[in-house]
Amino acid sequence: MLKNVPVVLEGYKLRVTEEPAPKTYTNDTGSTEMAFDSSGAQLFVVSLLMKQRPSEQGGRVGKGFEVKVTLETDPSHADIEEGQLVELINPRISQWAMNGREGVSMRAAGIKHAA
């Protein structure tokens, strides 16, 4: 499986659709727990609308899509709010497979306001 494949997002704008929050999961007993990485650092999650920027030639641009991104650092210092344009720091994707399901997840070292 491919892990931590760098992603180049030049030519795309990222808009916050759900503000960053601590990442949680449901354990085997059905209770909700906070998510931490292998080093014990707390993980966070943010929902973004990813949409291609219009080209210089113009033309139709697609509607974009929403993606949840796991953040490896606490985004509270960045003052990120719904509706803002942002950039991801060191974005990567990884394949995963679990319990007969599979997919691709996105992760970033952090998030900041778009320049």
Secondary structure, DSSP 8 states (H G I E B T S, - for coil): ---SEE---TTEEEEEEEEEEE-EEE-TTS-EEE-B-TTS-B-EEEEEEEEE---TT-------EEEEEEESS-GGGGT--TT-EEEEES-EEEEEEETTEEEEEEEESEEEE--
